[in-house]
């Protein structure tokens, strides 16, 4: 079966502190002027998606945070083709507000808005804003209901739903979002997260992982999706350090880790380990992460996109062959490194794709 070309997304730095818990100097800013230029650069060099982050409280370098939906709308206004994925956190958001917001933005952006449903892992954040903290399974049950409600509100003329968390009776949203409807992304690596993706989500994001670890997750999710008569695509997090030489790239990695803020990394580790251990199987995102892994929030180093453009392109092809449809990428110095990646890596990936599948459409 012919595979579509792999897609590229980048983490939007709409929170301060960059994408590593390190004191290494970073030429990355959370302000809008920086992000507008970054989005325009990413669009120009071949990125198809950008993911805005949602944070309500400070910590781990993210002292300042812009709200995700508003920021996404601003980035859409500054671009022409880029699709922006707005992170939504059930609890602070309910499906009614989210469905209305995103439908309006769909009309304003020619259907370039998507959503990422974040089930929540940071207990302190929920406590700080007065939101009830549900146990692990309940968080995913709520997220699944949230997604089902979004889909129903967007698709049905008169939506009725009776769940444990949300209820609707003959609700009609007008206008509906433009076609194609907003794609729904979700994250997580626990059993509950994977099962939810295999039932309701359009896209499943997982933390960075080894090639074999990614392959196992893809097989697991796709088998369950087939059983559910559902289709889901896979996105994997990766932190890119692309340099002219392999030695230089690994030197940058060492500098990031050596200059890590140990107290902040340990604090982050404490929170995420609590979240993972709350799942019935005692696993989830960050279950097997070392302190070095956690210097990059989403295990991006594990994906091993570190080296020369050729080495990185070849690893991307391996991930694509393992079933990955999209790479969600982070960078140390976002503007210049996104441009370098688009100039030096993406063309190599496309060339390798054509060699493997000459009939592959890149239009």
N, C-alpha and C positions, 0 to 999 in steps of 0.2 A: 504494500500500500504506500502511495506517495505521501510523504510527510510535508507539511507546510514548513517554510523556513522558520528557524527559531526566532523568537521575538526578544527585544531588549527593553527593560524598564530600569529606571534609576530611583533611588531613595531621594525624595525632596528634603533638603535640609531646612525645613520650616521650624526646627527647634535648634537651640544653640548647642555648641559643644561638638559639632561634627558627628561622625559615625563611629568613632573609636573612643574608648574611655582611657585616653592617654593625654599627657601634657606635651606631646610632640606638636610643634607649630603646625597649624592647619590654615591654609588659605581658602577657607570655606566660611560663608556667612549665612546667618538665618534670616537676614532682612530681605525685603521684597525685591529691591533693585538687583541684588545678586541673583536671586532666584528667577527673576524674569529673564535675565540674560542666560542663565543656565538652561532654562526650559527651551529658549530659542536655539541655543547651541545644540542641545540634545536632539531636538526635532530635525535640525539641519543635517546632523551626522548619522541619523539612522535609528534613533530610539523611537519606539512606538508608544511607550507608557511612562508615566511618572507617578509615584506613590507618595502622597502626603501622609505625614505621621499625626497621630492623635495622642497628646499628653495633656493632662490637667494639672499635674503637680511637678515641681522641680525635682531634680535628682540626676546623678550620673552625668553631670555636665549640661543637662537640659534645663538650665535655669529659666530660659525664655522659650515660650512655645506659641506659635500662631495656630489658630484653630483650623482644622483640616478642610472643612467644606468651603468656608469663605476663601481660604488660600487657594484651594483648587479652582474655584471660579475665577479668581484673579489670574492664575496661570493660563487658564483656557482663553481668557480675553487677550492674552499676550502672544498666543500661538495660533496656528491654523490647522495642524494635523495631529498634534500630540494628544493622546488620550490621557486624562488625569484620573487617578483612582483616589477617591476621598475615603479616609479611614473613619468608620463609625463604631462607637462603643455602645452596645445595648445597655440600658440603664440610664445614662445621661440622654441618650436618644431613644425615642420610641418609633415604631414603624410609620406612624401617621406623619410625624414631622419629617422623617427621613425621606419617605416616598414623595412628599410634596416638594421638599427642597430639591431633590435630585431630578424630579420631573421638570421643574422650572429650569434648572441648569441645563438639562438636556436640550430644551428649546433655545436657550441662549448660546449654546456651544455647538450646534449641529450634531448632537448625539455623541459628544466626545467625553462624557462623564461616566465613570464607573464607581463602584463602592467596594471597600474592603471591610468585612465585618470582623471586628476584634473582640473576642470573647472576654478578654481581660485576664491579666496574671498578677497585677500589682495591687495587693490588698490594701496597702497604705493609701493608694490613690482613692480607692472607693471610700475608705474611712474618712479621708480628708474632705470629700465633697458630699458626705452624708448619704451615699448610695449603699443599699444593702449588699453585703458580700455573700454571694451564693457559693455553694461547694462546686467542685470541678464539673461534675456531671450536669448539675443544674445550669451552670453557665453555658454549656454547649446545648442543652435543651432549649434555653432561652434564645440563643443565637439561631438555632434552626427554626424556631417559630418566627423570629425576626425576619429571616430570609424568606420563609414561606409567605409571610404577610406582605413583604415588599413585592414579591412575584405576583401574588394575588391582586394586590391593589393596582399594580401596573398593567395587568393583563385582563382582569375581569371588569365587566361593566357594573356589576353589583356584587361586592365582595363580602362574604360572610365567613367568619372563622371563630372557633371556640377552642382556645388553648389554655394551658396552665398560666401563661404570662400575658397573653394579648387576646382581645375579643373584638370582633367587628360584626355589625349587622347591617346588611344592605348598604355598604359604603361605596360611594362612587367618586373616584378621583378624576377631575377634569381640569386641565388637559392631562392626558396620559403622556409619558415620555415619548419622544420621537423614536422611530425604528432606526437601527436595531436598539432594543431595550438595553438599559445599562447593565453591563456585565457585573456579576457578583463574585468577588474574591473572598477568600477566608484563609486564615493561617492555622498553625498548630501542628504538633506531631504526635499527640496522644491518640489512643484508640478512638476516643470519642470524636476528636477532630477529624481523623481520617474517615470515620464512618459518616459523619455529617457531610463531608465533601462528596462522598460517594452517593449521597442521597439527593442533595439540593443545590450545591454550589456549581458555578460555571468554571471557576478556577480554584486551585488549592495551592497555597504558598507553604513551603516548608523551609526550615532553617538550613543553613549550609551543611553539607555532609560529604562524605567520601563518595566516590563513584558507585561503589557497591552498596553503600547505605541508601543512596538515592534510588538505585535500581530496585532494591527491595521495597521501598516505599511506593514506588510507581506501580509495581506488580500488584501489591496489596490493594491499593486504592482502585486500580483499574478493574481488577477482578470483582471487587465488591460493587463497583459502578455498573458493570455488566449485569450482575445479579439483580440490581435495582432498576435495570433498563434506563440508566442515566448516563450522561456523558460529562466528563470533567477533564479539564486540562491542568497541567502541572507547572508550577513556577518554583524555582529554587533560588535562595539567597546566596549571593557571592560578593566578596570584597575584592576588588581588582587592584593589583599593583603591577601595572604594565610599564616596563622600562626597556631601554635599548639592550640591556644585558641582564641575564638571569642573576648574576652576582649583585648588581645594583638593586634589583627588585627585592631580593631576599635581605639585603642590607636595610632597606626601608622597613620591611617587616620587623626585623630585629630592633630597629630604633623605636617603632611604635610600641612593641611589647616592653622593651627596656624602660621606656618613659611612661608606662602605664601608671595610673593612679591606683595603688593597691587597695586603699581603703574603699574607694568608689567601686572598684571591681568586686571586692568581697561583699559589699553591700548589695550590689546587683546580683551576685551569685546567691546570696541568702534569699532574696525575694524570689528569684526564678526557681531555685531548688524547692522552695516551699510550694510554689505553684505546680511544679512537676510531680512532686511526691503526693499531691492531693488527688491525682488521678488513680483509679482503682489498680492499674498495673504499675503505678509508681514511676511512670515515664511521662514523656512529653517533650516540648522544646527544652533544650539545654540539659536533658537528663544525663548525658554522657560528656558534658562540656568541661574542659579544664579551665583553670584561671586564665591561661593564655588564650584559649578560644574565646572567653567572655570579654576580652578586651574589645572585641568587635561584637556589638549587641546580638546579632543574629547568626553567630557561628560562621561568619563569612569567610574566615581564613580556611575553614575545613574544605571548602569547595576547591581550593588550590588554584585560583585564577591569578597566580603570582609568577611572573617570569617575563619572557619576551613576548611580543605580539604573536609570533608563530606558535609558541608553546601554549599560550592562552587560547588561541583559536582552535588548536587541536583538542584541548580539554573540553572546550565548549561543544565541539562536534561529538565527543564521547558522551557528554551529558545528553545531547539531543538524541543520540542513538539509544540511550538508556530510557528515553521516554519523556524528557524534559521539553516543554513547549515554550518556556519563557525564563529568562534570567533576570532577577531583580538585583541590581548592582549598586554597591556603595564604593566611594572613592575617598581618598585622603584630601586632595585638593580638587574639589568637584569640577569647577569650570574647565581648567586646563586638562584635567585627566579624562573627562567625558569627551572633550574634543580629540585628544590623542587616541582614545579608545575607538571613537568613530572613524578616525582617519586611518589608523594602523591595524586594528583588530577586526572590525566588522567586515571590511572588504575581504580579508583572508577567510573569515567564516563563510561568507557567501561563495567564495571560490571553491572551498572544500565541499560545501553543500552541492554545488553544481557537478563536481567531480564524482561524488557519490550517487547523485540522482540527477542525471542530465535533464530529465523532464520536469524537475522541480520548478515551479513558478515562483518568480521573485517580483511579480508585479503587484 
